Amino acid sequence: MIWENIKIALTSMVHNKMRTLLSLLGIIIGVGSVVAILNLGQSATDSITESMNIGGIDMVNIFPSGSSRELNVFDESFGETLMNNVDGIEAVLPTASSSTRVRSGQDILSVSISGVTSNFFEVNNTELLYGEYFTSLDNINRRQVVVLGKDVADELFPAGNAVGSYVSIFRQSSKRYLVVGVLDEKDATLGNSFNTTIFIPLNTYDQRFRHIVTMSSYTCKVQEGYNATVVSDEIENYLTDLIGSDYFSVMSAASLVEMTEDVMITLSSFLAAIAAISLLVGGIGIMNIMLVSVAERTREIGIRKALGASPHVIMGQFLVEALTLTIIGGIIGIAFGIGISYTIINMAGWQLHLSYFAIVLSLAFSMFVGVFFGWYPAAKASKLDPIESLSYE
């Protein structure tokens, strides 16, 4: 019986193509909009979190404020103190940063300069384009060696490999530094813009470039098995108890990921709810076509009732027709939404992440719309008097 009703519904749709198309437009646009918005939200969230994960989801950065200098807390020994008081920290990497000018030949460039320890690069998952990193021995001996960010190297050495060349770094006077390595391109992470920065050993920075009073930042690597967000909160609580909350700020990629996911889920859900309104408009179109269909087929309903069809059978027939319409509209809308998602995501350079939840939800909601708005026409058809129906002109 159900398959027979579906065949009747499809036959009716074929015979009234334009009317069917206009009735389905609301469903197609509504479902397509919901699927596209949720897919775009999911893809944007995943792309952002993947970028943060590459930068180090297990990192917590501490940034002392300028007024913290008088406290004498944020020095080179702070990392060991922090590890002794907060569980879950594998390493603490101090960084001293400022701006400077660097020259190669006649080319002079304004850049950021960071004094870091030799394990800074490994912890931050950087990769070399040329050369090698400076070593702990370079740091101990305060050697004048430098690792260049890719953008800096491209500006100063447009001809190619800069390793083995010298650059002059300006403070009060210029000093020559040997280029030992060039970093491959890497997206900026919390507090670190690798492409536009030059890196020298921390002790070299302190003695030959600028005396360190307070570190610019500390990068804390969280031990495996510990939650970075929890460790970040514990670090913040420890420092607040130690010196108060006005002398530092704490940021972690894990916290930003969670915040980003929450914001994107809320925004996507809100936009999807607005888009779903068009599904209700589409439902009104379905109700309209079903009421017209009941009116056109009044004699047919009278004949079926005269032959013994019960009101439930008649009602079922028109409900199945309404469901068939909305399911077909929902399937077309899903394909339409995925197509829009793919086009926009391609233009944005993201990776497509289909939201299967959005697809199932949209199809289920379109079926609900079919039942909800098809119920009244179906009930009206089931209540028609067979004698009046047979004499209907």
C-alpha positions in Angstrom: 0.0 0.0 0.0 2.8 2.4 0.9 4.6 1.8 -2.4 1.4 2.3 -4.3 0.9 5.6 -2.5 4.5 6.6 -3.4 3.8 5.8 -7.1 0.7 7.9 -7.0 2.6 10.8 -5.4 5.4 10.6 -8.0 2.8 10.5 -10.8 1.1 13.6 -9.5 4.5 15.4 -9.2 5.4 14.5 -12.9 2.0 15.7 -14.2 2.3 19.0 -12.3 6.1 19.8 -12.7 6.1 23.5 -12.3 3.7 23.5 -9.3 5.7 20.8 -7.7 9.0 22.7 -8.2 7.6 25.9 -6.8 6.3 24.0 -3.8 9.7 22.3 -3.2 11.8 25.4 -3.5 11.2 26.4 0.2 12.2 22.9 1.3 15.3 22.9 -1.0 16.5 26.3 0.1 15.8 25.6 3.8 17.6 22.3 3.9 20.4 23.6 1.7 21.0 26.6 3.9 21.0 24.5 7.1 23.4 22.0 5.6 25.7 24.7 4.2 25.9 26.7 7.4 26.6 23.8 9.6 29.2 22.3 7.2 30.9 25.7 6.9 30.9 26.1 10.7 32.3 22.6 11.2 35.0 23.1 8.5 36.0 26.6 9.8 36.2 25.2 13.4 38.3 22.2 12.3 40.6 24.3 10.2 41.3 26.7 13.1 41.8 23.9 15.6 44.1 22.0 13.2 46.2 25.2 12.8 46.4 25.6 16.5 47.2 21.9 17.0 50.1 22.2 14.6 51.4 25.2 16.7 51.2 23.1 19.8 48.0 22.2 21.7 50.2 21.2 24.6 51.7 24.6 25.1 50.9 27.3 27.7 52.5 30.7 27.3 53.1 33.2 30.2 53.5 36.9 29.4 54.9 39.1 32.2 53.6 42.7 32.2 56.0 45.6 32.1 55.3 46.5 35.7 56.5 43.0 36.9 60.2 44.1 36.6 60.3 45.4 40.1 59.2 42.0 41.5 62.4 40.1 40.3 60.2 37.0 39.6 60.4 36.5 35.9 64.0 35.7 35.5 65.9 32.7 34.0 65.4 30.7 37.1 61.6 31.2 37.1 61.0 28.1 35.0 62.5 25.7 37.5 60.5 27.4 40.3 57.3 27.0 38.3 58.0 23.3 37.6 58.5 22.6 41.3 55.2 24.2 42.2 52.8 23.1 39.3 52.4 19.5 38.2 52.3 18.5 34.6 54.9 20.8 33.2 57.6 19.0 31.1 59.7 22.1 30.3 59.7 25.9 30.6 61.4 27.8 27.8 62.3 31.5 28.6 62.2 34.0 25.7 63.6 37.5 25.6 62.3 39.6 22.7 62.5 43.1 21.3 62.7 44.8 17.9 65.9 45.6 16.0 67.3 46.3 12.6 69.3 43.7 10.7 71.5 44.3 7.6 72.9 42.1 4.8 74.9 44.0 2.3 72.9 47.2 1.5 69.6 45.7 2.6 68.3 46.8 6.1 65.2 45.3 7.6 63.3 46.0 10.8 62.5 42.7 12.5 61.7 41.0 15.9 64.7 39.4 17.6 64.2 36.6 20.2 66.8 35.2 22.6 65.9 31.5 23.1 67.4 28.3 24.4 68.5 25.6 22.0 65.5 23.3 22.7 63.0 26.1 21.8 62.8 24.9 18.2 62.1 21.3 19.0 59.4 22.1 21.5 57.7 24.5 19.0 57.8 21.9 16.2 59.7 24.1 13.8 61.4 22.7 10.6 64.5 23.9 8.9 64.6 25.0 5.3 68.4 25.2 5.4 71.3 24.6 7.8 70.9 23.7 11.5 69.8 25.1 14.8 72.3 26.6 17.2 73.3 24.3 20.1 73.3 24.5 23.9 77.1 24.9 23.6 76.5 28.0 21.4 74.3 29.3 24.2 76.8 28.6 26.9 79.6 30.2 25.0 77.5 33.2 23.9 78.3 32.7 20.3 77.1 35.2 17.8 75.0 32.9 15.6 71.5 33.4 14.3 68.6 31.4 12.9 66.5 33.4 10.5 62.7 33.2 9.9 61.8 32.5 6.3 60.4 35.9 5.4 63.5 37.6 6.9 65.8 35.3 4.9 63.9 35.9 1.7 64.2 39.7 2.1 67.9 39.7 3.0 69.0 36.9 0.8 66.7 36.8 -2.3 69.3 34.8 -4.2 68.8 31.7 -2.0 70.5 29.8 0.9 71.7 32.3 3.5 73.5 29.7 5.7 77.2 30.6 6.1 76.6 34.3 5.4 76.8 37.0 8.0 74.2 39.6 9.0 74.7 42.7 11.1 72.3 43.2 14.0 72.0 46.7 15.4 71.7 47.7 19.0 73.8 50.7 19.9 76.3 49.5 17.4 76.2 46.7 14.8 77.6 43.2 15.5 78.1 40.5 12.9 76.3 37.2 13.4 76.8 34.0 11.4 73.6 32.5 9.9 73.5 28.9 10.9 69.9 28.1 9.8 66.8 29.3 8.1 63.4 28.1 9.3 60.8 26.8 7.0 57.5 28.7 6.8 55.4 28.3 9.9 52.1 29.9 11.0 52.3 32.2 14.0 51.3 30.7 17.3 50.7 32.2 20.7 53.3 35.0 21.1 55.6 33.7 18.3 55.7 34.9 14.7 58.3 32.6 13.3 58.5 33.9 9.7 59.4 37.5 10.7 61.7 36.9 13.6 65.4 36.2 14.0 66.5 33.9 16.8 69.8 34.1 18.7 71.0 32.1 21.8 69.5 33.5 25.1 72.9 34.1 26.7 74.1 35.9 23.6 71.1 38.1 23.7 71.7 38.9 27.4 75.4 39.7 27.0 75.9 41.0 23.5 72.5 42.5 22.5 70.6 43.6 25.6 70.8 42.8 29.3 67.7 40.8 30.4 65.9 42.3 33.4 62.6 40.4 32.8 61.9 37.7 30.3 59.4 38.6 27.6 57.6 35.3 27.8 57.8 31.7 28.9 56.6 28.7 26.9 55.5 25.8 29.0 55.3 22.4 27.5 52.7 20.2 29.1 53.5 16.6 29.9 51.8 13.8 28.1 48.7 12.7 29.9 47.9 16.1 31.4 45.2 18.4 30.2 46.7 21.7 29.0 43.7 23.7 30.0 43.9 22.4 33.6 47.6 23.0 33.8 47.0 26.5 32.4 44.5 27.2 35.2 46.9 25.9 37.8 49.7 28.1 36.5 47.4 31.1 36.7 46.2 30.3 40.2 49.8 29.8 41.4 51.0 33.1 40.0 48.0 34.9 41.3 48.7 33.6 44.8 52.4 34.5 44.4 52.3 38.0 42.9 48.7 38.9 42.1 46.9 38.9 38.8 48.1 42.3 37.5 51.6 41.3 36.6 51.1 38.6 34.0 48.8 37.0 31.5 48.4 33.3 30.6 47.4 31.9 27.2 47.0 28.3 26.0 46.2 27.0 22.6 43.9 24.4 24.3 41.8 27.1 25.9 41.6 29.0 22.6 40.5 25.8 20.8 37.7 25.2 23.3 36.6 28.8 23.2 36.7 28.8 19.4 34.7 25.5 19.2 32.1 26.9 21.7 31.7 30.2 19.7 31.5 28.5 16.3 28.9 25.9 17.6 26.8 28.7 19.0 27.1 30.9 15.9 26.4 28.0 13.5 23.4 26.8 15.5 21.9 30.3 15.6 22.4 30.8 11.8 21.0 27.3 11.1 17.9 28.1 13.2 17.4 31.2 11.2 17.8 29.3 7.9 15.4 26.7 9.2 12.6 29.3 9.1 12.6 28.9 5.3 11.7 25.2 5.9 8.5 26.4 7.6 7.8 28.6 4.6 8.4 25.5 2.4 6.0 23.6 4.7 3.3 26.1 3.9 3.9 25.5 0.2 3.5 21.8 0.8 0.3 22.4 2.6 -0.9 24.5 -0.3 -0.2 22.0 -3.0 -1.8 19.2 -0.9 -5.0 21.2 -0.4 -5.1 21.8 -4.2 -4.4 18.1 -4.8 -7.3 17.2 -2.4 -9.6 19.6 -4.3 -8.6 18.3 -7.7 -9.0 14.6 -6.7 -12.2 14.9 -4.7 -14.1 12.5 -7.2 -11.2 10.0 -7.0 -11.5 10.1 -3.2 -15.3 9.5 -3.4 -14.7 6.5 -5.7 -12.1 5.0 -3.4 -14.4 5.5 -0.4 -17.4 4.0 -2.3 -15.2 0.9 -3.0 -14.5 0.5 0.7 -11.4 2.6 1.4 -11.4 3.7 5.1 -10.6 7.2 6.2 -7.3 6.0 7.6 -6.3 4.6 4.1 -7.2 8.0 2.5 -5.3 9.9 5.1 -2.3 7.6 4.8 -2.3 8.2 1.0 -2.1 12.0 1.3 0.4 11.9 4.2 2.7 9.6 2.1 2.4 12.1 -0.7 3.4 15.0 1.5 6.3 13.0 2.9 7.5 12.0 -0.6 7.5 15.6 -1.6 9.5 16.8 1.4 12.0 13.8 1.3 12.7 14.5 -2.4 13.1 18.2 -1.6 15.3 17.4 1.4 17.6 15.2 -0.7 17.9 17.9 -3.4 18.5 20.5 -0.6 21.3 18.4 1.0 23.1 18.1 -2.4 22.6 21.8 -2.9 24.0 22.6 0.6 27.0 20.4 0.1 27.7 22.0 -3.3 27.6 25.5 -1.7 29.8 24.3 1.1 32.4 22.8 -1.2 32.5 26.0 -3.4 33.0 28.4 -0.4 35.4 26.2 1.4 37.5 25.8 -1.8 37.6 29.6 -2.1 38.6 29.9 1.5 41.3 27.3 1.2 39.9 25.2 4.0 39.4 21.4 4.1 35.8 20.2 3.7 34.5 18.5 6.9 30.9 17.3 6.3 28.6 17.6 9.3 26.7 14.3 9.1 24.6 15.5 12.0 23.5 18.5 9.9 22.5 16.2 7.0 20.5 13.8 9.2 18.9 16.7 11.1 17.9 18.5 8.0 16.4 15.4 6.4 14.5 14.5 9.6 13.2 18.1 10.0 12.0 18.2 6.4 10.1 14.9 7.0 8.6 16.4 10.1 7.5 19.5 8.0 5.9 17.1 5.6 3.9 15.3 8.3 3.0 18.5 10.1 1.8 20.5 7.1 0.5 17.5 5.3 -1.7 16.4 8.2 -4.5 18.9 7.7 -5.0 18.3 4.0 -4.8 14.5 4.6 -7.4 14.8 7.5 -9.6 16.9 5.3 -9.4 14.3 2.5 -10.2 11.5 4.9 -13.4 13.2 6.2 -14.9 13.9 2.7 -18.4 12.5 2.3 -18.3 9.8 -0.5 -21.7 10.9 -2.0 -20.8 14.6 -2.1 -17.4 13.7 -3.5 -18.8 11.7 -6.3 -21.1 14.5 -7.3 -18.2 17.1 -7.1 -17.6 19.0 -10.3 
